[in-house]
Amino acid sequence: MSDTHSPLPREVADAYVDELIALDPITGTYLGVKESSSRLPDLSPAGQKAVAELQRATLARLDEAERAPGADSDSERRCGRLLRERLTAELAVHEADEGLRSVGNMATPAHSVREVFTVTPSGTDEDWAAIAERLRAVPTAYAGYRESLALGLERKLYAAPRPTATFVEQLTEWSDTGEGRGWFEDFVSAGPQALRAELDEAARGATAAVVELRDWMRDVYTPAIEGTPNTAGRERYARWARYFNGTDLDLDEAYAYGWAEYHRLLGEMRKEAERILPGAATPWVALAHLDEHGKHIEGVDEVRDWLQGLMDEAIEKLDGTHFELAERVRKVESCIAPPGGAAAPYYTPPTEDFSRPGRTWLPTMGLTRFPVYDLVSTWYHEGVPGHHLQLAQWAHVAGNLSRYQATIGMVSANAEGWALYAERLMDELGFLTDPEHRLGYLDAQMMRAARVIVDIGMHLELEIPADSPFHPGERWTPELAQEFFGSHSSRPADFVESELTRYLTIPGQAIGYKLGERAWLLGREKARERHGDAFDLKAWHMAALSQGSLGLDDLVDELSAL
């Protein structure tokens, strides 16, 4: 008897994950697929085309799967909706040839190649042998990336000059860490003596590929793009905003919302600043006072340990009261980020089997003294109850979802919105009563509101409102955006510069924090209204964290129904 079973959306989604891993072993490594450890993806135009062909074929299979018996169940419907939205958004980016100008200070193929080594298994000699093979693949991967950029030049699809200049600087730092050797050579120094010669030779080859890419970017690419606008324009921006937010946004409404949040937060910050430094001219004067005289941690190892303690404490106090955490979700590690990247902290999820736990990463930017006011809410965001609780919970309940929903189907604004909601939750629960910590939290919230304003404003060249205290009536430029961001943030100048370069590198991503938080809050409020006095916040949290990713409009619908 022949098998007449028609695959359902979740089966189609999971088959897509398997096929994508075969094309993209970097994704495989993040998911914990051991066989991926020795390989790197094809970053050439042909490699990009292969991924797009897989996406189109998957959409065709999804069309059929959504007509199959059983496809209308909640779990199948939700998975199918996510898969269709994600693949459609990804194909729109591909078909606009965005992969031919992927240059910047983060989230480029070149960054992915380097960063995957920090999560590649390295516990055994066998692991290090796979690392050596992956290192030998770096020159081919970077050559493919360069081929894509060269085709972009041929088609007059240029990256922005400012992120390109920063990228050249980063490649220089990767090629020489100050000890006469590159980052890859530093990385393999922890490898076993039995493989020392092999690892060193492979690392030198990887470093040579970095130098070759750096020289080409500096001598060929940079002169060719001279005079290109740094901003994306409305059409490109809308495409990227859809990709990062999972919905077609009303960008003018979002811009107005950013300003509304700016004015609300400024009032709160002024009140909190008065508690710290009475008579301070602005909240950022009070924050500058904390930089010098506030609580701080001395030492890189010490700040890593302190951040670990902060997350451990949050788990102990939240588990059983506002969340119900599985034992393996309770583990998260604090790490120091490798040098030569962007200035912002970040999180990497656990592998699917939790053999590698979730990890938070702090870029030190060469510092050894760390004020705590801007770290507390940031680690609630990156770690617990932020990114870690959501992404580790997805991995934990992957059997009830699809593999796709629990891993690569993530919508950036969903995850960043949850993490910003997590910061606000900790404020609501009374974890930020210390004036330093609360002003730091409000400063971080203001940074996210400023992101909405400047990211949309400068890419669309919008007018600054008449009620703005900053250049009213003028139109945004990257220079004005950096000035505004710097004057409304406690962050140092190098962080501010890195942030603005980030927004020019990945337009539309930075707005997802605030817009995502708004979606989470609206979904919670609608659920609360529906349940009335019977609303159970802990139960709602766990149901919300167990449904996998969704675009923002779909997210509000699903959260409201929980």
C-alpha positions in Angstrom: 0.0 0.0 0.0 1.4 3.4 -0.9 1.8 6.2 1.6 -0.8 8.8 0.7 -0.1 11.1 3.6 0.1 14.7 2.7 2.6 16.7 4.8 1.2 19.3 7.1 2.7 22.8 7.5 4.8 21.8 10.5 6.4 19.0 8.5 7.1 21.3 5.6 8.7 23.8 8.0 10.9 21.2 9.7 12.0 19.8 6.3 13.0 23.3 5.4 15.2 23.5 8.4 17.0 20.3 7.5 17.5 21.5 3.9 18.7 24.9 5.0 21.3 23.4 7.4 22.7 21.5 4.4 23.2 24.8 2.6 24.1 26.8 5.7 26.2 25.0 8.3 26.6 28.2 10.4 22.9 27.8 11.1 23.5 24.1 11.8 26.2 25.0 14.4 23.9 27.4 16.3 21.3 24.6 16.4 23.9 22.1 17.7 24.2 20.0 14.6 27.7 18.4 15.1 28.1 17.6 11.4 28.0 21.3 10.6 31.2 22.0 12.7 33.7 21.5 9.9 32.0 23.5 7.1 31.0 27.0 6.1 28.3 28.1 3.6 28.7 29.2 0.0 28.5 33.0 0.3 28.7 33.6 -3.5 25.8 34.7 -5.7 25.3 31.0 -6.5 25.0 30.1 -2.8 22.5 32.9 -2.3 20.5 31.7 -5.3 20.4 28.1 -3.9 18.9 29.3 -0.6 16.2 31.4 -2.5 15.3 28.4 -4.7 14.8 26.3 -1.5 12.6 29.1 -0.1 10.4 29.2 -3.3 10.1 25.4 -3.3 9.1 25.4 0.3 6.4 28.0 -0.3 5.0 25.8 -3.0 5.0 22.8 -0.7 3.3 25.0 2.0 0.5 25.9 -0.5 -0.3 22.2 -0.8 0.1 21.5 2.9 -2.3 24.2 4.0 -5.0 22.4 2.0 -4.4 19.0 3.7 -6.8 17.6 6.3 -5.8 18.8 9.8 -4.0 21.9 8.5 -6.6 24.1 10.1 -5.6 23.2 13.7 -4.2 26.1 15.8 -0.7 24.6 15.9 -0.6 24.0 12.1 -2.2 27.3 11.3 0.2 29.2 13.4 3.3 27.5 12.0 2.1 27.9 8.4 1.4 31.5 8.9 4.9 32.1 10.3 6.7 30.1 7.6 4.8 31.9 4.8 5.5 35.4 6.3 9.2 34.7 6.9 10.0 33.1 3.6 8.1 35.8 1.7 10.0 38.6 3.5 13.3 36.8 3.0 12.7 36.3 -0.7 11.7 40.0 -1.1 15.1 40.9 0.4 16.9 38.4 -1.9 15.0 39.5 -5.0 16.1 43.1 -4.4 19.7 41.8 -4.4 20.4 43.0 -0.9 22.8 40.2 -0.4 25.1 41.8 -3.0 25.7 44.8 -0.7 25.7 43.3 2.8 28.5 45.4 4.3 28.6 47.0 7.8 29.7 46.8 11.4 27.6 43.7 12.3 25.3 41.0 10.8 27.2 40.6 7.6 28.3 37.2 6.2 31.9 38.0 7.2 30.8 38.6 10.8 28.9 35.3 10.8 31.9 33.4 9.6 34.0 34.7 12.5 31.4 34.5 15.2 30.4 30.9 14.5 33.8 29.8 15.8 32.8 31.2 19.3 30.0 28.7 19.5 31.6 25.7 17.6 32.1 22.8 20.0 35.7 22.6 21.3 35.7 20.1 24.1 37.6 17.3 22.5 40.4 16.7 20.0 37.8 15.6 17.5 36.0 18.9 17.9 39.3 20.8 17.3 40.0 18.7 14.2 36.6 19.9 12.9 37.5 23.5 13.8 40.7 23.1 11.8 38.7 22.0 8.8 36.3 24.9 9.2 39.2 27.3 9.4 40.5 25.9 6.1 37.1 26.8 4.6 37.4 30.5 5.6 39.3 31.6 2.5 36.7 30.1 0.2 33.9 31.5 2.2 35.4 35.0 2.1 36.1 34.7 -1.6 32.5 33.9 -2.2 31.4 36.9 -0.1 33.8 39.1 -2.1 32.3 37.7 -5.4 28.8 38.7 -4.2 30.0 42.3 -3.4 31.8 42.5 -6.7 28.6 41.6 -8.5 26.9 44.3 -6.5 29.4 46.8 -7.8 28.8 45.6 -11.3 25.0 46.2 -10.9 25.6 49.5 -9.1 24.1 48.1 -5.8 26.3 49.9 -3.3 26.6 49.6 0.4 26.7 52.8 2.5 30.1 54.4 2.8 30.1 54.9 6.6 29.4 51.2 7.5 31.9 50.2 4.9 34.7 52.3 6.5 33.9 50.8 9.9 34.0 47.3 8.4 37.4 47.9 6.9 38.6 49.0 10.4 37.1 45.8 11.9 38.8 43.6 9.4 42.1 45.3 10.3 41.5 44.5 14.0 40.6 40.9 13.1 43.9 40.5 11.2 46.1 41.9 13.9 45.0 41.8 17.6 48.1 43.8 18.7 50.3 40.7 19.3 51.4 40.4 15.7 48.8 37.7 15.0 45.1 37.7 14.0 41.9 36.8 15.8 41.8 33.3 14.4 45.3 32.6 15.6 44.4 33.8 19.1 41.3 31.6 19.0 43.2 28.4 18.2 45.7 29.0 21.0 43.3 27.1 23.3 43.5 24.0 21.1 45.2 20.7 22.0 49.0 20.4 21.5 48.5 17.3 19.4 46.8 19.5 16.7 49.0 22.6 17.3 50.7 22.7 13.9 47.5 21.9 12.0 45.5 24.5 13.9 48.1 27.2 13.6 48.5 26.7 9.8 44.7 26.8 9.3 44.4 29.9 11.4 47.1 31.7 9.5 45.3 30.8 6.3 42.1 32.3 7.7 43.9 35.5 8.8 45.4 35.8 5.3 41.9 35.6 3.9 40.8 38.4 6.3 43.8 40.6 5.1 42.9 39.9 1.4 39.3 40.8 2.0 40.3 44.0 3.9 42.7 45.1 1.2 40.0 44.5 -1.5 37.4 46.4 0.6 39.8 49.3 1.1 41.4 49.5 -2.3 38.6 48.5 -4.7 35.2 48.6 -3.0 35.5 51.8 -0.9 36.6 54.0 -3.9 33.8 52.5 -6.1 31.0 53.5 -3.6 32.2 57.0 -2.9 29.3 59.4 -2.9 26.6 56.8 -2.3 24.0 57.9 0.3 24.4 56.4 3.7 20.6 56.1 4.1 18.2 53.6 2.5 15.3 55.6 1.3 11.6 54.7 1.8 11.3 51.7 -0.5 14.4 49.8 0.8 13.6 50.8 4.3 10.0 49.5 4.1 11.4 46.2 2.7 13.8 45.8 5.6 11.3 46.9 8.2 8.9 44.1 7.0 11.8 41.6 7.3 12.7 42.6 10.9 9.2 43.2 12.2 7.1 40.6 10.4 4.5 43.0 9.2 4.0 46.0 6.8 4.3 49.0 9.1 2.8 52.4 8.9 6.2 54.1 9.2 4.9 57.6 9.7 2.7 56.4 12.6 5.6 54.5 14.1 7.8 57.7 13.8 5.1 59.6 15.7 4.9 56.9 18.4 8.6 57.2 18.9 8.3 60.9 19.6 5.3 60.2 22.0 7.5 57.8 23.9 10.4 60.2 23.9 8.3 62.9 25.7 6.8 60.4 28.2 10.2 59.0 29.1 11.9 62.4 29.4 9.4 63.4 32.1 10.1 60.2 34.0 13.8 60.6 33.7 13.8 64.1 35.0 12.0 62.9 38.2 14.5 60.1 38.7 17.5 62.3 38.0 16.4 64.6 40.8 16.7 61.8 43.3 20.3 61.2 42.2 21.6 64.7 41.6 19.2 67.4 42.7 19.2 70.4 40.3 20.8 68.5 37.4 20.2 70.3 34.2 19.3 67.2 32.3 19.0 63.5 33.2 22.2 62.8 31.3 24.1 65.2 33.6 22.9 62.9 36.5 24.0 59.8 34.5 27.4 61.4 33.8 27.7 61.9 37.6 27.0 58.1 38.0 29.8 57.3 35.5 32.2 58.9 37.9 30.6 58.5 41.3 28.0 55.7 41.0 28.3 52.0 41.8 30.7 50.2 39.5 32.5 46.9 39.0 36.3 46.8 38.5 37.8 44.2 36.2 36.6 42.1 33.2 36.4 38.8 35.0 34.7 40.5 37.9 31.9 42.1 35.7 31.3 38.8 34.0 30.8 37.1 37.4 28.6 39.9 38.6 26.4 39.6 35.6 26.2 35.9 36.1 25.0 36.5 39.7 22.4 39.0 38.5 20.9 36.4 36.2 21.0 33.7 38.8 19.3 35.9 41.3 16.5 36.8 38.7 15.9 33.1 38.1 15.6 32.3 41.8 13.2 35.1 42.4 11.0 34.8 39.3 10.7 31.0 39.0 7.5 29.8 40.6 6.1 33.3 41.0 5.9 34.8 37.5 7.3 32.0 35.4 7.5 28.2 35.6 10.9 27.2 34.4 12.2 23.8 33.4 15.6 22.9 35.0 17.5 23.2 31.7 16.0 26.6 31.0 17.4 27.8 34.4 21.0 27.6 33.1 22.5 30.6 31.3 26.1 31.7 31.1 27.7 35.2 31.2 30.5 35.7 28.7 32.8 38.4 27.4 32.4 39.1 23.7 35.4 38.7 21.4 37.0 42.0 20.4 36.5 43.6 17.0 32.7 43.6 17.0 29.9 46.1 17.6 29.6 47.8 21.0 26.2 46.4 22.0 25.7 43.4 24.2 24.0 40.3 22.7 22.7 36.8 23.5 23.2 33.5 21.8 20.5 30.8 22.3 21.2 27.2 23.6 21.6 24.4 21.2 18.4 22.3 20.6 19.6 19.7 23.1 20.9 22.3 25.6 24.4 20.8 25.4 25.5 24.4 24.9 23.5 26.7 27.2 22.2 30.2 26.4 24.9 32.8 26.7 25.0 36.6 27.2 27.9 38.5 25.8 29.4 41.8 27.0 31.7 43.7 24.6 34.2 45.5 26.9 35.5 47.9 24.2 38.8 47.9 26.1 37.3 49.0 29.4 38.0 47.5 32.8 35.7 49.7 34.9 31.9 49.2 34.5 29.2 51.4 36.0 26.3 49.2 37.0 23.4 51.6 36.3 23.4 50.7 32.6 24.0 47.0 33.1 21.2 45.9 35.4 18.2 46.4 33.0 20.4 45.5 30.0 21.0 42.0 31.5 17.3 41.7 32.3 16.9 42.3 28.6 19.7 40.0 27.3 19.4 37.3 29.9 16.6 36.8 32.4 13.7 37.3 32.0 14.6 38.6 28.5 16.1 36.8 25.5 17.1 33.8 27.5 13.7 32.9 28.9 12.0 33.3 25.5 14.5 31.6 23.3 15.4 28.8 25.7 11.8 28.1 26.3 11.2 27.8 22.6 14.0 25.2 22.5 12.4 23.4 25.5 9.0 23.1 24.0 10.2 22.5 20.4 8.4 19.2 20.4 5.1 20.9 20.8 6.0 23.5 18.1 7.9 22.8 14.9 11.7 22.9 14.8 11.3 26.0 12.6 9.2 27.9 15.0 11.6 27.2 17.9 14.7 28.2 16.0 15.3 29.9 12.7 11.7 31.3 12.3 12.4 34.1 14.8 11.1 37.5 14.0 13.5 40.1 15.3 10.9 42.5 16.7 9.1 39.7 18.5 12.2 38.7 20.4 13.5 42.2 20.9 10.0 43.3 21.9 9.8 40.5 24.6 13.2 41.5 25.9 12.2 45.2 26.3 8.9 44.0 27.8 11.0 42.0 30.3 12.8 45.2 31.4 9.5 46.9 32.0 8.2 43.8 33.8 11.1 44.0 36.2 10.3 47.6 36.9 6.7 46.7 37.4 7.7 44.0 39.9 9.8 46.3 41.9 13.3 45.1 40.9 14.4 48.6 39.8 13.7 50.7 42.9 17.3 51.7 43.3 17.5 55.2 41.8 20.7 54.3 39.9 19.2 51.2 38.4 15.9 52.8 37.6 17.5 55.8 35.8 19.6 53.4 33.9 16.5 51.5 32.9 14.8 54.7 31.8 17.9 55.7 29.8 17.8 52.3 28.1 14.1 52.8 27.3 14.9 56.3 25.9 17.6 54.8 23.7 15.0 52.5 22.2 12.5 55.4 21.6 15.4 57.4 20.1 16.1 54.4 17.8 12.5 54.6 16.4 12.9 58.4 15.8 16.3 58.4 14.2 16.2 55.1 12.3 13.0 56.0 10.5 13.7 59.7 10.5 17.1 59.6 8.8 16.4 56.7 6.4 13.2 58.5 5.2 14.7 62.0 5.6 11.6 63.0 7.6 11.0 66.4 9.2 11.8 66.9 12.9 8.5 67.9 14.7 7.9 71.5 15.7 7.6 70.5 19.4 11.0 68.8 19.4 13.7 70.5 21.6 16.2 69.4 18.9 16.4 71.2 15.5 12.6 71.5 15.0 11.6 71.8 11.4 14.8 70.4 9.9 15.1 67.1 8.1 17.0 64.2 9.5 20.5 63.3 8.4 22.9 60.7 9.9 24.9 63.6 11.4 21.9 65.0 13.1 20.8 61.5 14.2 24.2 60.9 15.8 24.1 64.3 17.6 20.5 63.6 18.9 21.3 60.1 20.0 24.5 61.2 21.7 22.7 64.0 23.6 19.9 61.7 24.7 22.0 58.8 25.9 24.5 58.0 28.7 26.5 55.9 26.3 30.1 57.0 25.4 30.9 58.5 22.1 32.3 55.3 20.6 29.1 53.4 21.5 27.0 56.1 19.9 29.0 56.0 16.8 28.8 52.2 16.6 25.0 52.4 17.1 24.5 54.9 14.3 26.7 52.8 12.0 24.6 49.8 13.0 21.4 51.6 11.9 22.9 52.4 8.6 24.0 48.7 8.3 20.7 47.1 9.1 17.9 49.6 8.5 14.6 48.8 10.1 15.9 46.5 12.8 16.4 49.0 15.6 12.7 50.1 15.6 11.6 46.6 16.5 12.5 46.9 20.2 9.9 49.6 21.0 7.3 48.5 18.4 7.7 44.9 19.6 7.3 46.0 23.3 4.1 47.8 22.3 2.8 44.6 20.7 3.5 42.6 23.8 1.9 45.1 26.1 -1.2 45.4 23.9 -1.5 41.6 23.7 -1.3 41.4 27.5 -3.8 44.1 28.1 -6.3 42.5 25.7 -5.8 39.2 27.4 -6.3 40.8 30.8 -9.5 42.5 29.6 -10.8 39.2 28.3 -10.2 37.2 31.5 -10.9 40.0 34.0 -10.1 39.1 37.6 -9.3 35.5 36.5 -6.2 36.7 34.5 -3.2 34.7 35.6 0.0 36.5 34.7 2.3 33.5 35.3 0.1 31.3 33.1 0.0 34.0 30.4 3.7 34.4 30.4 4.4 30.7 30.0 1.7 30.3 27.3 3.1 33.4 25.5 6.7 32.1 25.7 5.7 28.7 24.4 4.0 29.7 21.2 7.1 30.3 19.1 7.7 33.4 17.0 5.2 35.5 15.1 5.2 38.8 13.2 3.9 41.8 15.2 0.3 41.8 14.0 -0.1 38.1 14.4 1.6 38.3 17.8 -1.0 40.7 19.1 -3.8 38.4 17.9 -2.3 35.3 19.5 -1.4 37.0 22.8 -4.9 38.4 23.1 -6.4 35.0 22.8 -4.3 33.3 25.5 
